């Protein structure tokens, strides 16, 4: 008791010294004298142990969220998690003696300072009156962020897809940096899989690809990374409020400066009938029409279904060249063909063509900033056209018209806007939109989301293990229950099909429909390619292997 009393009196006295020293010209020398006094009294810890790091609090380098990034936070609900991800198969290991999961944790820990996305956490504003800010986390608990999952026997590819679908439907913990990595074992082939997810408020597709380049290596031997220390950031309330006001003022000023250019651009666009020319005017009208009502366009819940598919990039490129089309046009045509097959089996194909929402990157070359720099355009999928090649031609015209408009508007499309009061309004609106099932009462602006992200051309490695695939996985929303995202990887075009389970429960069948739609486009390319595609099984014979289509010419 006496020792406790001495400690309490000593702490009170030390507190007086600290308060006096805050305005002293040499507070450190004063604290040193306090430490000497504490040592004579027998205290183990110096006064500086109890002193709050006020310098760190004042100088915390908060990073504001852009207006577009914040939308993904405020629109997130239990039914609509707003993270993007990827699923990869890793080459089967032989003769490994160490724990691969421990190796992955060590691998990521060594380069966390290269990946700010993995070390930032959200710091909310007082009362949530404005967007939160990114701050450096004190520590990243890699045991919590990098986890192990083992599939039950036999460990088929269908079981892998089901397990990842469950994980993809779970929201990230906002108290931690917004990412997770799962190492999945138990595949019957002996391979491992890795599923990663990062919140869309932190990255878009292009930034995610840059993140992968930093996280993975171009060879089995991990590249040397110089260590660097990190310090957590703890901004106070005054600093947070000041940051919110500064950010909103800057965002407002930027918007005001853009108004004259936006008015001129819109006037020129109207004068030129959309900038698509006379031939593209009809295609532009089809793009801007509401989509038909389909079983995919419903209010959704949090359960997900998921499937993967890989096609040879060279074969898809040859189809594009043979039809004077872009690679993305062929991707849209593959999805359109699969949608026709799906709808034929579920109520019939609507007379009105389905419409795809297509993300378009606004990044300048070389920009790898971890933020969302993209917009969304609409493109008719010409699902009312039965012939696959005529459908591809119609999609090419629609996509060209959409690109012409986006190119004209590129410089004036806002990705940042003021946020004061926005969290309250958008969070309430998102909850109300889902509860009222309003998506089932209004015409769909789009029926499906289709995204194409350029990826690495050479194989990548994680902690020495080669990635055999890189299937991207994205977001679905109320009214748009299907998302097909594709990424090129090492000579392959890897498709990730994500759906709300109540909108499309059998995504594996839809992936097979996509394979069949691709085969329909092959006959004019090479007869042998068509035969090879028909011979390729629509469902993998060894289920733990990836459903990769082999096409040879």
LINUR-V290946 format. One record per backbone hydrogen bond with DSSP energy under -0.5 kcal/mol. CO is the residue of the C=O (numbers start at 1). NH is the residue of the N-H. If there is no record, write none. Layout:
co:CO nh:NH
co:CO nh:NH
This chain:
co:1 nh:5
co:2 nh:6
co:3 nh:7
co:4 nh:8
co:5 nh:9
co:6 nh:10
co:7 nh:11
co:8 nh:12
co:9 nh:13
co:10 nh:14
co:11 nh:15
co:12 nh:16
co:13 nh:17
co:14 nh:18
co:15 nh:19
co:16 nh:20
co:17 nh:21
co:18 nh:22
co:20 nh:23
co:21 nh:24
co:24 nh:27
co:26 nh:30
co:27 nh:31
co:28 nh:32
co:29 nh:33
co:30 nh:34
co:31 nh:35
co:32 nh:36
co:33 nh:37
co:34 nh:38
co:35 nh:39
co:36 nh:40
co:37 nh:41
co:38 nh:42
co:38 nh:43
co:39 nh:42
co:46 nh:49
co:47 nh:50
co:47 nh:51
co:52 nh:54
co:53 nh:57
co:54 nh:58
co:55 nh:59
co:57 nh:60
co:60 nh:62
co:62 nh:64
co:63 nh:134
co:66 nh:70
co:67 nh:71
co:68 nh:72
co:69 nh:72
co:69 nh:73
co:70 nh:73
co:70 nh:74
co:71 nh:75
co:73 nh:76
co:80 nh:77
co:82 nh:200
co:84 nh:198
co:85 nh:473
co:86 nh:196
co:87 nh:471
co:88 nh:194
co:89 nh:468
co:89 nh:469
co:90 nh:192
co:98 nh:100
co:99 nh:103
co:100 nh:104
co:101 nh:105
co:102 nh:106
co:103 nh:107
co:104 nh:108
co:105 nh:109
co:106 nh:110
co:107 nh:111
co:108 nh:111
co:109 nh:112
co:111 nh:114
co:112 nh:115
co:115 nh:118
co:116 nh:119
co:116 nh:120
co:119 nh:137
co:120 nh:178
co:121 nh:135
co:122 nh:124
co:123 nh:133
co:125 nh:128
co:126 nh:129
co:129 nh:421
co:130 nh:125
co:132 nh:65
co:133 nh:123
co:134 nh:63
co:135 nh:121
co:136 nh:233
co:139 nh:141
co:140 nh:142
co:141 nh:144
co:141 nh:145
co:142 nh:146
co:145 nh:147
co:145 nh:181
co:147 nh:183
co:149 nh:185
co:152 nh:155
co:155 nh:188
co:156 nh:160
co:157 nh:161
co:158 nh:162
co:159 nh:163
co:160 nh:164
co:161 nh:165
co:162 nh:166
co:163 nh:167
co:164 nh:168
co:165 nh:169
co:166 nh:169
co:167 nh:170
co:172 nh:174
co:173 nh:176
co:174 nh:122
co:177 nh:179
co:178 nh:199
co:180 nh:197
co:181 nh:147
co:182 nh:184
co:182 nh:195
co:183 nh:149
co:183 nh:185
co:184 nh:193
co:185 nh:151
co:187 nh:190
co:190 nh:93
co:191 nh:187
co:192 nh:90
co:193 nh:184
co:194 nh:88
co:194 nh:196
co:195 nh:182
co:196 nh:86
co:197 nh:180
co:198 nh:84
co:199 nh:202
co:199 nh:203
co:204 nh:208
co:205 nh:209
co:206 nh:210
co:207 nh:211
co:208 nh:212
co:209 nh:213
co:210 nh:214
co:211 nh:215
co:212 nh:216
co:217 nh:461
co:220 nh:222
co:236 nh:240
co:237 nh:241
co:238 nh:242
co:239 nh:243
co:240 nh:244
co:241 nh:245
co:242 nh:246
co:243 nh:247
co:244 nh:248
co:245 nh:249
co:246 nh:250
co:247 nh:251
co:248 nh:252
co:249 nh:253
co:250 nh:254
co:251 nh:255
co:252 nh:256
co:253 nh:257
co:254 nh:258
co:255 nh:259
co:256 nh:259
co:256 nh:260
co:258 nh:262
co:259 nh:263
co:260 nh:264
co:261 nh:265
co:262 nh:266
co:263 nh:267
co:264 nh:268
co:265 nh:269
co:266 nh:270
co:267 nh:271
co:268 nh:272
co:269 nh:274
co:270 nh:273
co:272 nh:275
co:272 nh:277
co:273 nh:276
co:276 nh:280
co:277 nh:281
co:278 nh:281
co:278 nh:282
co:280 nh:284
co:281 nh:285
co:282 nh:286
co:283 nh:287
co:284 nh:288
co:286 nh:289
co:294 nh:297
co:296 nh:298
co:296 nh:481
co:298 nh:479
co:303 nh:501
co:305 nh:499
co:307 nh:497
co:309 nh:495
co:310 nh:549
co:311 nh:493
co:312 nh:316
co:313 nh:317
co:314 nh:318
co:315 nh:319
co:316 nh:320
co:317 nh:321
co:318 nh:322
co:319 nh:323
co:320 nh:325
co:321 nh:324
co:326 nh:330
co:327 nh:331
co:328 nh:332
co:329 nh:333
co:330 nh:334
co:331 nh:335
co:332 nh:336
co:333 nh:337
co:334 nh:338
co:335 nh:339
co:336 nh:340
co:337 nh:341
co:338 nh:342
co:339 nh:343
co:340 nh:344
co:341 nh:345
co:342 nh:345
co:343 nh:346
co:343 nh:348
co:354 nh:381
co:355 nh:447
co:355 nh:448
co:356 nh:358
co:356 nh:379
co:357 nh:359
co:357 nh:450
co:358 nh:377
co:360 nh:375
co:364 nh:367
co:366 nh:368
co:369 nh:371
co:371 nh:204
co:371 nh:373
co:373 nh:362
co:375 nh:360
co:377 nh:358
co:379 nh:356
co:382 nh:385
co:384 nh:386
co:387 nh:391
co:388 nh:392
co:389 nh:393
co:390 nh:394
co:391 nh:395
co:392 nh:396
co:393 nh:397
co:394 nh:398
co:395 nh:399
co:396 nh:400
co:397 nh:401
co:398 nh:402
co:399 nh:403
co:400 nh:404
co:401 nh:405
co:402 nh:406
co:403 nh:407
co:404 nh:408
co:405 nh:409
co:406 nh:410
co:409 nh:412
co:409 nh:413
co:410 nh:413
co:412 nh:414
co:415 nh:68
co:419 nh:422
co:419 nh:423
co:421 nh:425
co:422 nh:426
co:423 nh:427
co:424 nh:428
co:425 nh:429
co:426 nh:430
co:427 nh:431
co:428 nh:432
co:429 nh:433
co:430 nh:434
co:431 nh:435
co:432 nh:436
co:433 nh:438
co:433 nh:439
co:434 nh:437
co:437 nh:440
co:438 nh:441
co:438 nh:442
co:444 nh:291
co:448 nh:357
co:449 nh:484
co:451 nh:486
co:453 nh:488
co:456 nh:490
co:460 nh:467
co:461 nh:217
co:461 nh:463
co:462 nh:465
co:465 nh:462
co:466 nh:91
co:466 nh:468
co:470 nh:472
co:471 nh:87
co:473 nh:85
co:477 nh:480
co:480 nh:477
co:481 nh:500
co:482 nh:449
co:483 nh:485
co:483 nh:498
co:484 nh:451
co:485 nh:496
co:486 nh:453
co:487 nh:494
co:489 nh:492
co:491 nh:313
co:491 nh:314
co:492 nh:489
co:492 nh:494
co:493 nh:311
co:493 nh:495
co:494 nh:487
co:495 nh:309
co:495 nh:497
co:496 nh:485
co:496 nh:498
co:497 nh:307
co:498 nh:483
co:499 nh:305
co:500 nh:503
co:500 nh:504
co:505 nh:507
co:506 nh:510
co:507 nh:511
co:508 nh:512
co:509 nh:513
co:510 nh:514
co:511 nh:515
co:512 nh:516
co:513 nh:517
co:514 nh:518
co:515 nh:519
co:516 nh:520
co:517 nh:521
co:518 nh:521
co:519 nh:522
co:519 nh:523
co:522 nh:525
co:522 nh:526
co:526 nh:530
co:527 nh:531
co:528 nh:532
co:529 nh:533
co:530 nh:534
co:531 nh:535
co:532 nh:536
co:541 nh:543
co:542 nh:545
co:546 nh:548
co:547 nh:310
co:547 nh:549
co:549 nh:551
